[in-house]
Amino acid sequence: MAEGDDRSLPPSGAKKPSRPALPTSRLGWSALWLAVAASALWLLLPVLGVLVFGEQRSGGFMVAALLLAVVAAVFNLLVVSVWKQRSVINIVALVLTVPNAVIAVAEGVSMLSGLIF
């Protein structure tokens, strides 16, 4: 940088750019809606399966909910870490979907172990 050339420096009273609250791309919005859908269906699909088909045939609904929760968590992780869509809402969605997926996988493993043993 040449002497007296301070175009790259912000003015002394300028604020640092803040993180956007809402996603700025379609990819960020897609990840957000997938997280909302996965969380809602993870709660609703098993209940709907038991109410409609009974206890014995509700396993498919649980598997579908588990897969959707895992897909949402992986997609949100990719959106935030790889594709750099770091809005506040996407980070919150990531923080909520990853534990949701871990719980869903643990629930699926316990369901399978109950069927095997």
C-alpha positions, 0 to 999 in steps of 0.5 A, a space after each residue: 500500500 502506497 503512502 497516503 493510500 488508505 482506500 482499503 481502510 474503512 473510515 474511523 467512524 464506520 461500522 463493521 458490516 453485520 451478518 445478514 439476518 435472512 438468507 441472501 440466496 436461494 440455496 439458503 432459503 432452500 436449506 431453511 425450508 428443508 429444516 422447517 419441513 424436516 423438523 415438523 415431519 419428524 414430529 408429525 409423521 410417526 404420530 400420523 402413522 400410528 393414528 392412521 395405520 396402527 402401531 405395527 405398520 408405522 415404521 415406514 413413517 419413522 424411517 421417512 422422518 429419520 431420513 428427512 431429518 438427516 438430509 436436512 442436517 447435512 444440507 444445512 451443514 453444507 450450506 453454512 460451511 461449504 457454500 458460505 451462506 452464513 445468515 443468522 437464520 441459517 446458523 440457527 437452522 443448523 444448530 437445531 437440525 443437527 441435534 434433531 438428526 442425531 436424536 432421530 438416528 438414535 431413535 432409529 437405532 433403538 427401533 432397529 435394535 428392538 426389532 433385532 433383539 
